[in-house]
Amino acid sequence: MMLTILYIGRDAQITATVDRLLNAREEWTGLTACSDEEALAICSEQVIDLVLLGNGILDTEEKELRKRLIQIHPSVKIIQHYGGGSGLLYGEIMAAI
């Protein structure tokens, strides 16, 4: 089953690492964004199966971002990703789906 996963984080280096990890798996298409505007634009153009919220997103930003993502894709799953390596990332994604 092919999954399209969007990671949203504020740190460009971490975002690049997560992008590499997501796209290393044949069954995943990984997309990344460092800003809410960029993330919402991606969601408006593509069907997203899972959103990972990464580091640096403030609580107030997260609430608004979740609301807007669900408006675009009502059935999208949204989870936190706090880092910790490829094994943890894989486990979080598999638990969410």
Biopython code that builds the backbone (N, CA, C, O; Angstrom):
import numpy as np
from Bio.PDB.StructureBuilder import StructureBuilder

atoms = [
    (1, "MET", "N", (0.832, -1.176, 0.000)),
    (1, "MET", "CA", (0.000, 0.000, 0.000)),
    (1, "MET", "C", (0.885, 1.252, 0.000)),
    (1, "MET", "O", (1.720, 1.428, 0.887)),
    (2, "MET", "N", (0.699, 2.105, -0.986)),
    (2, "MET", "CA", (1.484, 3.322, -1.111)),
    (2, "MET", "C", (0.894, 4.400, -0.212)),
    (2, "MET", "O", (-0.312, 4.647, -0.243)),
    (3, "LEU", "N", (1.734, 5.039, 0.584)),
    (3, "LEU", "CA", (1.315, 6.123, 1.468)),
    (3, "LEU", "C", (2.005, 7.408, 1.072)),
    (3, "LEU", "O", (3.188, 7.416, 0.729)),
    (4, "THR", "N", (1.256, 8.491, 1.122)),
    (4, "THR", "CA", (1.847, 9.811, 0.944)),
    (4, "THR", "C", (1.858, 10.476, 2.308)),
    (4, "THR", "O", (0.813, 10.680, 2.926)),
    (5, "ILE", "N", (3.055, 10.809, 2.768)),
    (5, "ILE", "CA", (3.269, 11.328, 4.110)),
    (5, "ILE", "C", (3.863, 12.721, 4.022)),
    (5, "ILE", "O", (4.847, 12.945, 3.316)),
    (6, "LEU", "N", (3.265, 13.648, 4.737)),
    (6, "LEU", "CA", (3.757, 15.025, 4.793)),
    (6, "LEU", "C", (4.334, 15.285, 6.169)),
    (6, "LEU", "O", (3.645, 15.122, 7.176)),
    (7, "TYR", "N", (5.593, 15.687, 6.219)),
    (7, "TYR", "CA", (6.249, 16.094, 7.456)),
    (7, "TYR", "C", (6.305, 17.615, 7.472)),
    (7, "TYR", "O", (6.726, 18.242, 6.500)),
    (8, "ILE", "N", (5.874, 18.206, 8.591)),
    (8, "ILE", "CA", (5.951, 19.654, 8.758)),
    (8, "ILE", "C", (6.815, 19.936, 9.978)),
    (8, "ILE", "O", (6.498, 19.498, 11.084)),
    (9, "GLY", "N", (7.896, 20.660, 9.779)),
    (9, "GLY", "CA", (8.794, 21.028, 10.875)),
    (9, "GLY", "C", (9.433, 22.359, 10.573)),
    (9, "GLY", "O", (9.422, 22.815, 9.430)),
    (10, "ARG", "N", (9.979, 22.975, 11.571)),
    (10, "ARG", "CA", (10.548, 24.313, 11.395)),
    (10, "ARG", "C", (12.051, 24.319, 11.131)),
    (10, "ARG", "O", (12.579, 25.317, 10.642)),
    (11, "ASP", "N", (12.737, 23.250, 11.437)),
    (11, "ASP", "CA", (14.189, 23.180, 11.266)),
    (11, "ASP", "C", (14.506, 22.552, 9.908)),
    (11, "ASP", "O", (14.156, 21.398, 9.658)),
    (12, "ALA", "N", (15.162, 23.302, 9.044)),
    (12, "ALA", "CA", (15.432, 22.851, 7.676)),
    (12, "ALA", "C", (16.308, 21.601, 7.631)),
    (12, "ALA", "O", (16.083, 20.731, 6.790)),
    (13, "GLN", "N", (17.297, 21.492, 8.513)),
    (13, "GLN", "CA", (18.181, 20.318, 8.495)),
    (13, "GLN", "C", (17.437, 19.058, 8.925)),
    (13, "GLN", "O", (17.598, 18.002, 8.313)),
    (14, "ILE", "N", (16.632, 19.164, 9.962)),
    (14, "ILE", "CA", (15.856, 18.009, 10.418)),
    (14, "ILE", "C", (14.839, 17.623, 9.346)),
    (14, "ILE", "O", (14.629, 16.440, 9.076)),
    (15, "THR", "N", (14.217, 18.620, 8.747)),
    (15, "THR", "CA", (13.237, 18.364, 7.690)),
    (15, "THR", "C", (13.888, 17.624, 6.528)),
    (15, "THR", "O", (13.290, 16.704, 5.969)),
    (16, "ALA", "N", (15.094, 18.011, 6.161)),
    (16, "ALA", "CA", (15.811, 17.330, 5.073)),
    (16, "ALA", "C", (16.115, 15.877, 5.449)),
    (16, "ALA", "O", (16.026, 14.988, 4.603)),
    (17, "THR", "N", (16.468, 15.638, 6.692)),
    (17, "THR", "CA", (16.744, 14.274, 7.151)),
    (17, "THR", "C", (15.479, 13.417, 7.111)),
    (17, "THR", "O", (15.509, 12.277, 6.648)),
    (18, "VAL", "N", (14.372, 13.973, 7.598)),
    (18, "VAL", "CA", (13.108, 13.235, 7.575)),
    (18, "VAL", "C", (12.688, 12.962, 6.132)),
    (18, "VAL", "O", (12.179, 11.882, 5.832)),
    (19, "ASP", "N", (12.893, 13.915, 5.247)),
    (19, "ASP", "CA", (12.580, 13.721, 3.826)),
    (19, "ASP", "C", (13.347, 12.522, 3.272)),
    (19, "ASP", "O", (12.785, 11.673, 2.580)),
    (20, "ARG", "N", (14.617, 12.471, 3.585)),
    (20, "ARG", "CA", (15.449, 11.357, 3.112)),
    (20, "ARG", "C", (14.941, 10.027, 3.666)),
    (20, "ARG", "O", (14.861, 9.042, 2.931)),
    (21, "LEU", "N", (14.597, 9.991, 4.954)),
    (21, "LEU", "CA", (14.120, 8.758, 5.579)),
    (21, "LEU", "C", (12.777, 8.312, 4.997)),
    (21, "LEU", "O", (12.577, 7.129, 4.723)),
    (22, "LEU", "N", (11.872, 9.250, 4.813)),
    (22, "LEU", "CA", (10.564, 8.906, 4.260)),
    (22, "LEU", "C", (10.675, 8.356, 2.848)),
    (22, "LEU", "O", (10.006, 7.384, 2.497)),
    (23, "ASN", "N", (11.511, 8.973, 2.049)),
    (23, "ASN", "CA", (11.620, 8.574, 0.646)),
    (23, "ASN", "C", (12.557, 7.396, 0.417)),
    (23, "ASN", "O", (12.720, 6.947, -0.718)),
    (24, "ALA", "N", (13.175, 6.893, 1.482)),
    (24, "ALA", "CA", (14.025, 5.706, 1.365)),
    (24, "ALA", "C", (13.190, 4.432, 1.269)),
    (24, "ALA", "O", (13.700, 3.387, 0.864)),
    (25, "ARG", "N", (11.934, 4.509, 1.630)),
    (25, "ARG", "CA", (11.048, 3.339, 1.600)),
    (25, "ARG", "C", (10.217, 3.374, 0.323)),
    (25, "ARG", "O", (9.625, 4.399, -0.013)),
    (26, "GLU", "N", (10.177, 2.254, -0.383)),
    (26, "GLU", "CA", (9.454, 2.183, -1.653)),
    (26, "GLU", "C", (7.959, 2.429, -1.497)),
    (26, "GLU", "O", (7.320, 2.953, -2.409)),
    (27, "GLU", "N", (7.397, 2.057, -0.354)),
    (27, "GLU", "CA", (5.956, 2.150, -0.162)),
    (27, "GLU", "C", (5.489, 3.512, 0.350)),
    (27, "GLU", "O", (4.296, 3.708, 0.586)),
    (28, "TRP", "N", (6.410, 4.445, 0.523)),
    (28, "TRP", "CA", (6.072, 5.784, 1.006)),
    (28, "TRP", "C", (6.520, 6.844, 0.008)),
    (28, "TRP", "O", (7.573, 6.728, -0.620)),
    (29, "THR", "N", (5.711, 7.863, -0.121)),
    (29, "THR", "CA", (6.125, 9.087, -0.796)),
    (29, "THR", "C", (6.178, 10.151, 0.281)),
    (29, "THR", "O", (5.159, 10.482, 0.888)),
    (30, "GLY", "N", (7.344, 10.677, 0.513)),
    (30, "GLY", "CA", (7.526, 11.681, 1.554)),
    (30, "GLY", "C", (7.577, 13.078, 0.977)),
    (30, "GLY", "O", (8.280, 13.342, 0.001)),
    (31, "LEU", "N", (6.824, 13.962, 1.592)),
    (31, "LEU", "CA", (6.824, 15.374, 1.243)),
    (31, "LEU", "C", (7.134, 16.146, 2.522)),
    (31, "LEU", "O", (6.775, 15.704, 3.613)),
    (32, "THR", "N", (7.791, 17.287, 2.399)),
    (32, "THR", "CA", (8.153, 18.050, 3.591)),
    (32, "THR", "C", (7.890, 19.534, 3.388)),
    (32, "THR", "O", (7.888, 20.046, 2.269)),
    (33, "ALA", "N", (7.669, 20.204, 4.513)),
    (33, "ALA", "CA", (7.444, 21.651, 4.495)),
    (33, "ALA", "C", (7.971, 22.249, 5.798)),
    (33, "ALA", "O", (7.890, 21.635, 6.862)),
    (34, "CYS", "N", (8.506, 23.449, 5.687)),
    (34, "CYS", "CA", (8.989, 24.157, 6.878)),
    (34, "CYS", "C", (8.049, 25.272, 7.313)),
    (34, "CYS", "O", (8.264, 25.889, 8.356)),
    (35, "SER", "N", (7.017, 25.537, 6.532)),
    (35, "SER", "CA", (6.055, 26.575, 6.906)),
    (35, "SER", "C", (4.636, 26.041, 6.738)),
    (35, "SER", "O", (4.390, 25.117, 5.963)),
    (36, "ASP", "N", (3.722, 26.634, 7.471)),
    (36, "ASP", "CA", (2.315, 26.233, 7.362)),
    (36, "ASP", "C", (1.788, 26.498, 5.963)),
    (36, "ASP", "O", (1.051, 25.680, 5.411)),
    (37, "GLU", "N", (2.152, 27.619, 5.391)),
    (37, "GLU", "CA", (1.672, 27.983, 4.061)),
    (37, "GLU", "C", (2.108, 26.956, 3.023)),
    (37, "GLU", "O", (1.321, 26.545, 2.170)),
    (38, "GLU", "N", (3.358, 26.553, 3.107)),
    (38, "GLU", "CA", (3.886, 25.547, 2.183)),
    (38, "GLU", "C", (3.157, 24.215, 2.381)),
    (38, "GLU", "O", (2.801, 23.554, 1.405)),
    (39, "ALA", "N", (2.936, 23.823, 3.621)),
    (39, "ALA", "CA", (2.243, 22.572, 3.926)),
    (39, "ALA", "C", (0.812, 22.584, 3.410)),
    (39, "ALA", "O", (0.349, 21.602, 2.830)),
    (40, "LEU", "N", (0.120, 23.683, 3.618)),
    (40, "LEU", "CA", (-1.266, 23.789, 3.164)),
    (40, "LEU", "C", (-1.353, 23.787, 1.643)),
    (40, "LEU", "O", (-2.298, 23.238, 1.077)),
    (41, "ALA", "N", (-0.387, 24.389, 0.988)),
    (41, "ALA", "CA", (-0.355, 24.364, -0.476)),
    (41, "ALA", "C", (-0.160, 22.936, -0.988)),
    (41, "ALA", "O", (-0.813, 22.521, -1.945)),
    (42, "ILE", "N", (0.729, 22.199, -0.355)),
    (42, "ILE", "CA", (0.947, 20.799, -0.739)),
    (42, "ILE", "C", (-0.341, 20.003, -0.558)),
    (42, "ILE", "O", (-0.724, 19.221, -1.429)),
    (43, "CYS", "N", (-1.000, 20.206, 0.569)),
    (43, "CYS", "CA", (-2.243, 19.468, 0.849)),
    (43, "CYS", "C", (-3.351, 19.830, -0.121)),
    (43, "CYS", "O", (-4.210, 19.000, -0.417)),
    (44, "SER", "N", (-3.343, 21.041, -0.612)),
    (44, "SER", "CA", (-4.367, 21.462, -1.572)),
    (44, "SER", "C", (-4.158, 20.831, -2.940)),
    (44, "SER", "O", (-5.098, 20.701, -3.724)),
    (45, "GLU", "N", (-2.913, 20.439, -3.222)),
    (45, "GLU", "CA", (-2.578, 19.890, -4.529)),
    (45, "GLU", "C", (-2.558, 18.364, -4.567)),
    (45, "GLU", "O", (-2.670, 17.773, -5.642)),
    (46, "GLN", "N", (-2.416, 17.714, -3.402)),
    (46, "GLN", "CA", (-2.243, 16.263, -3.371)),
    (46, "GLN", "C", (-3.075, 15.648, -2.250)),
    (46, "GLN", "O", (-3.432, 16.317, -1.281)),
    (47, "VAL", "N", (-3.371, 14.378, -2.403)),
    (47, "VAL", "CA", (-4.005, 13.626, -1.326)),
    (47, "VAL", "C", (-2.902, 13.173, -0.374)),
    (47, "VAL", "O", (-1.931, 12.536, -0.783)),
    (48, "ILE", "N", (-3.066, 13.506, 0.879)),
    (48, "ILE", "CA", (-2.092, 13.160, 1.911)),
    (48, "ILE", "C", (-2.735, 12.131, 2.832)),
    (48, "ILE", "O", (-3.864, 12.319, 3.286)),
    (49, "ASP", "N", (-2.024, 11.050, 3.108)),
    (49, "ASP", "CA", (-2.543, 10.010, 3.989)),
    (49, "ASP", "C", (-2.217, 10.263, 5.456)),
    (49, "ASP", "O", (-3.004, 9.933, 6.343)),
    (50, "LEU", "N", (-1.048, 10.852, 5.702)),
    (50, "LEU", "CA", (-0.576, 11.041, 7.067)),
    (50, "LEU", "C", (0.249, 12.316, 7.142)),
    (50, "LEU", "O", (1.062, 12.600, 6.262)),
    (51, "VAL", "N", (0.028, 13.078, 8.206)),
    (51, "VAL", "CA", (0.824, 14.276, 8.462)),
    (51, "VAL", "C", (1.606, 14.061, 9.745)),
    (51, "VAL", "O", (1.037, 13.680, 10.768)),
    (52, "LEU", "N", (2.898, 14.302, 9.692)),
    (52, "LEU", "CA", (3.764, 14.264, 10.867)),
    (52, "LEU", "C", (4.096, 15.696, 11.256)),
    (52, "LEU", "O", (4.633, 16.455, 10.449)),
    (53, "LEU", "N", (3.780, 16.061, 12.474)),
    (53, "LEU", "CA", (4.123, 17.391, 12.969)),
    (53, "LEU", "C", (5.428, 17.288, 13.738)),
    (53, "LEU", "O", (5.529, 16.548, 14.716)),
    (54, "GLY", "N", (6.418, 18.031, 13.290)),
    (54, "GLY", "CA", (7.751, 17.952, 13.873)),
    (54, "GLY", "C", (8.069, 19.076, 14.825)),
    (54, "GLY", "O", (7.187, 19.722, 15.390)),
    (55, "ASN", "N", (9.348, 19.286, 14.980)),
    (55, "ASN", "CA", (9.856, 20.231, 15.969)),
    (55, "ASN", "C", (9.584, 21.687, 15.605)),
    (55, "ASN", "O", (9.481, 22.051, 14.433)),
    (56, "GLY", "N", (9.474, 22.493, 16.633)),
    (56, "GLY", "CA", (9.406, 23.936, 16.456)),
    (56, "GLY", "C", (8.032, 24.517, 16.204)),
    (56, "GLY", "O", (7.907, 25.734, 16.065)),
    (57, "ILE", "N", (7.005, 23.706, 16.139)),
    (57, "ILE", "CA", (5.655, 24.214, 15.903)),
    (57, "ILE", "C", (5.040, 24.572, 17.252)),
    (57, "ILE", "O", (4.885, 23.708, 18.115)),
    (58, "LEU", "N", (4.696, 25.827, 17.433)),
    (58, "LEU", "CA", (4.112, 26.280, 18.691)),
    (58, "LEU", "C", (2.711, 25.709, 18.866)),
    (58, "LEU", "O", (2.043, 25.385, 17.884)),
    (59, "ASP", "N", (2.268, 25.587, 20.106)),
    (59, "ASP", "CA", (0.936, 25.025, 20.386)),
    (59, "ASP", "C", (-0.174, 25.770, 19.644)),
    (59, "ASP", "O", (-1.070, 25.151, 19.071)),
    (60, "THR", "N", (-0.107, 27.092, 19.660)),
    (60, "THR", "CA", (-1.155, 27.873, 18.987)),
    (60, "THR", "C", (-1.115, 27.643, 17.481)),
    (60, "THR", "O", (-2.160, 27.566, 16.834)),
    (61, "GLU", "N", (0.082, 27.533, 16.927)),
    (61, "GLU", "CA", (0.227, 27.244, 15.495)),
    (61, "GLU", "C", (-0.299, 25.850, 15.173)),
    (61, "GLU", "O", (-0.956, 25.645, 14.152)),
    (62, "GLU", "N", (-0.007, 24.899, 16.047)),
    (62, "GLU", "CA", (-0.425, 23.525, 15.811)),
    (62, "GLU", "C", (-1.941, 23.397, 15.761)),
    (62, "GLU", "O", (-2.474, 22.708, 14.891)),
    (63, "LYS", "N", (-2.634, 24.043, 16.670)),
    (63, "LYS", "CA", (-4.102, 23.963, 16.694)),
    (63, "LYS", "C", (-4.699, 24.495, 15.397)),
    (63, "LYS", "O", (-5.584, 23.868, 14.814)),
    (64, "GLU", "N", (-4.223, 25.638, 14.950)),
    (64, "GLU", "CA", (-4.727, 26.227, 13.708)),
    (64, "GLU", "C", (-4.344, 25.368, 12.509)),
    (64, "GLU", "O", (-5.154, 25.173, 11.603)),
    (65, "LEU", "N", (-3.128, 24.858, 12.498)),
    (65, "LEU", "CA", (-2.663, 24.018, 11.399)),
    (65, "LEU", "C", (-3.487, 22.737, 11.297)),
    (65, "LEU", "O", (-3.894, 22.341, 10.204)),
    (66, "ARG", "N", (-3.729, 22.096, 12.429)),
    (66, "ARG", "CA", (-4.560, 20.881, 12.422)),
    (66, "ARG", "C", (-5.951, 21.184, 11.857)),
    (66, "ARG", "O", (-6.474, 20.432, 11.034)),
    (67, "LYS", "N", (-6.531, 22.278, 12.304)),
    (67, "LYS", "CA", (-7.866, 22.664, 11.845)),
    (67, "LYS", "C", (-7.887, 22.852, 10.334)),
    (67, "LYS", "O", (-8.797, 22.371, 9.659)),
    (68, "ARG", "N", (-6.896, 23.545, 9.807)),
    (68, "ARG", "CA", (-6.859, 23.826, 8.372)),
    (68, "ARG", "C", (-6.553, 22.571, 7.551)),
    (68, "ARG", "O", (-7.099, 22.398, 6.461)),
    (69, "LEU", "N", (-5.690, 21.700, 8.063)),
    (69, "LEU", "CA", (-5.393, 20.446, 7.361)),
    (69, "LEU", "C", (-6.636, 19.569, 7.270)),
    (69, "LEU", "O", (-6.903, 18.964, 6.232)),
    (70, "ILE", "N", (-7.388, 19.505, 8.354)),
    (70, "ILE", "CA", (-8.601, 18.683, 8.369)),
    (70, "ILE", "C", (-9.681, 19.279, 7.464)),
    (70, "ILE", "O", (-10.491, 18.543, 6.902)),
    (71, "GLN", "N", (-9.697, 20.592, 7.322)),
    (71, "GLN", "CA", (-10.640, 21.209, 6.381)),
    (71, "GLN", "C", (-10.340, 20.773, 4.954)),
    (71, "GLN", "O", (-11.257, 20.565, 4.159)),
    (72, "ILE", "N", (-9.064, 20.635, 4.629)),
    (72, "ILE", "CA", (-8.664, 20.229, 3.276)),
    (72, "ILE", "C", (-8.872, 18.731, 3.081)),
    (72, "ILE", "O", (-9.430, 18.311, 2.067)),
    (73, "HIS", "N", (-8.430, 17.923, 4.043)),
    (73, "HIS", "CA", (-8.533, 16.462, 3.982)),
    (73, "HIS", "C", (-9.145, 15.962, 5.288)),
    (73, "HIS", "O", (-8.413, 15.650, 6.227)),
    (74, "PRO", "N", (-10.459, 15.882, 5.366)),
    (74, "PRO", "CA", (-11.121, 15.510, 6.628)),
    (74, "PRO", "C", (-10.669, 14.180, 7.235)),
    (74, "PRO", "O", (-10.735, 14.016, 8.454)),
    (75, "SER", "N", (-10.220, 13.246, 6.431)),
    (75, "SER", "CA", (-9.841, 11.938, 6.977)),
    (75, "SER", "C", (-8.334, 11.779, 7.223)),
    (75, "SER", "O", (-7.874, 10.695, 7.579)),
    (76, "VAL", "N", (-7.579, 12.849, 7.033)),
    (76, "VAL", "CA", (-6.128, 12.744, 7.206)),
    (76, "VAL", "C", (-5.792, 12.459, 8.675)),
    (76, "VAL", "O", (-6.410, 13.004, 9.589)),
    (77, "LYS", "N", (-4.801, 11.595, 8.873)),
    (77, "LYS", "CA", (-4.296, 11.316, 10.216)),
    (77, "LYS", "C", (-3.141, 12.271, 10.486)),
    (77, "LYS", "O", (-2.282, 12.484, 9.631)),
    (78, "ILE", "N", (-3.133, 12.836, 11.678)),
    (78, "ILE", "CA", (-2.100, 13.794, 12.068)),
    (78, "ILE", "C", (-1.487, 13.320, 13.374)),
    (78, "ILE", "O", (-2.194, 13.122, 14.362)),
    (79, "ILE", "N", (-0.165, 13.137, 13.381)),
    (79, "ILE", "CA", (0.519, 12.704, 14.596)),
    (79, "ILE", "C", (1.747, 13.568, 14.842)),
    (79, "ILE", "O", (2.235, 14.255, 13.945)),
    (80, "GLN", "N", (2.228, 13.517, 16.065)),
    (80, "GLN", "CA", (3.467, 14.200, 16.431)),
    (80, "GLN", "C", (4.656, 13.311, 16.082)),
    (80, "GLN", "O", (4.588, 12.089, 16.211)),
    (81, "HIS", "N", (5.732, 13.928, 15.644)),
    (81, "HIS", "CA", (6.999, 13.216, 15.476)),
    (81, "HIS", "C", (8.078, 14.054, 16.133)),
    (81, "HIS", "O", (8.396, 15.150, 15.673)),
    (82, "TYR", "N", (8.630, 13.536, 17.197)),
    (82, "TYR", "CA", (9.616, 14.297, 17.964)),
    (82, "TYR", "C", (11.048, 13.929, 17.625)),
    (82, "TYR", "O", (11.972, 14.443, 18.255)),
    (83, "GLY", "N", (11.261, 13.068, 16.661)),
    (83, "GLY", "CA", (12.607, 12.674, 16.291)),
    (83, "GLY", "C", (12.984, 11.358, 16.942)),
    (83, "GLY", "O", (12.165, 10.716, 17.600)),
    (84, "GLY", "N", (14.221, 10.969, 16.753)),
    (84, "GLY", "CA", (14.687, 9.762, 17.405)),
    (84, "GLY", "C", (15.177, 8.680, 16.464)),
    (84, "GLY", "O", (15.474, 7.574, 16.915)),
    (85, "GLY", "N", (15.272, 8.954, 15.191)),
    (85, "GLY", "CA", (15.849, 7.985, 14.266)),
    (85, "GLY", "C", (14.830, 7.254, 13.422)),
    (85, "GLY", "O", (13.621, 7.360, 13.632)),
    (86, "SER", "N", (15.349, 6.506, 12.461)),
    (86, "SER", "CA", (14.500, 5.868, 11.466)),
    (86, "SER", "C", (13.611, 4.779, 12.054)),
    (86, "SER", "O", (12.486, 4.594, 11.590)),
    (87, "GLY", "N", (14.089, 4.053, 13.066)),
    (87, "GLY", "CA", (13.279, 3.007, 13.680)),
    (87, "GLY", "C", (12.056, 3.580, 14.375)),
    (87, "GLY", "O", (10.959, 3.039, 14.242)),
    (88, "LEU", "N", (12.228, 4.656, 15.106)),
    (88, "LEU", "CA", (11.115, 5.310, 15.783)),
    (88, "LEU", "C", (10.147, 5.893, 14.757)),
    (88, "LEU", "O", (8.932, 5.765, 14.908)),
    (89, "LEU", "N", (10.670, 6.526, 13.727)),
    (89, "LEU", "CA", (9.829, 7.102, 12.677)),
    (89, "LEU", "C", (8.968, 6.017, 12.037)),
    (89, "LEU", "O", (7.763, 6.199, 11.861)),
    (90, "TYR", "N", (9.585, 4.891, 11.689)),
    (90, "TYR", "CA", (8.839, 3.785, 11.081)),
    (90, "TYR", "C", (7.750, 3.283, 12.036)),
    (90, "TYR", "O", (6.617, 3.044, 11.617)),
    (91, "GLY", "N", (8.088, 3.127, 13.299)),
    (91, "GLY", "CA", (7.120, 2.663, 14.295)),
    (91, "GLY", "C", (5.967, 3.606, 14.453)),
    (91, "GLY", "O", (4.822, 3.164, 14.543)),
    (92, "GLU", "N", (6.232, 4.909, 14.491)),
    (92, "GLU", "CA", (5.159, 5.899, 14.606)),
    (92, "GLU", "C", (4.222, 5.845, 13.408)),
    (92, "GLU", "O", (3.002, 5.907, 13.558)),
    (93, "ILE", "N", (4.793, 5.731, 12.242)),
    (93, "ILE", "CA", (3.965, 5.696, 11.022)),
    (93, "ILE", "C", (3.139, 4.413, 10.984)),
    (93, "ILE", "O", (1.946, 4.462, 10.685)),
    (94, "MET", "N", (3.736, 3.294, 11.275)),
    (94, "MET", "CA", (3.007, 2.034, 11.236)),
    (94, "MET", "C", (1.899, 1.999, 12.291)),
    (94, "MET", "O", (0.832, 1.441, 12.038)),
    (95, "ALA", "N", (2.130, 2.577, 13.453)),
    (95, "ALA", "CA", (1.107, 2.627, 14.496)),
    (95, "ALA", "C", (-0.050, 3.529, 14.061)),
    (95, "ALA", "O", (-1.204, 3.253, 14.392)),
    (96, "ALA", "N", (0.243, 4.590, 13.333)),
    (96, "ALA", "CA", (-0.783, 5.549, 12.909)),
    (96, "ALA", "C", (-1.663, 4.986, 11.804)),
    (96, "ALA", "O", (-2.844, 5.323, 11.722)),
    (97, "ILE", "N", (-1.102, 4.135, 10.958)),
    (97, "ILE", "CA", (-1.904, 3.608, 9.862)),
    (97, "ILE", "C", (-2.526, 2.293, 10.273)),
    (97, "ILE", "O", (-3.246, 1.678, 9.486)),
]
sb = StructureBuilder()
sb.init_structure("model")
sb.init_model(0)
sb.init_chain("A")
sb.init_seg("    ")
for serial, (resi, resn, name, xyz) in enumerate(atoms, 1):
    if name == "N":
        sb.init_residue(resn, " ", resi, " ")
    sb.init_atom(name, np.array(xyz, "f"), 0.0, 1.0, " ", f" {name:<3s}", serial, name[0])
structure = sb.get_structure()
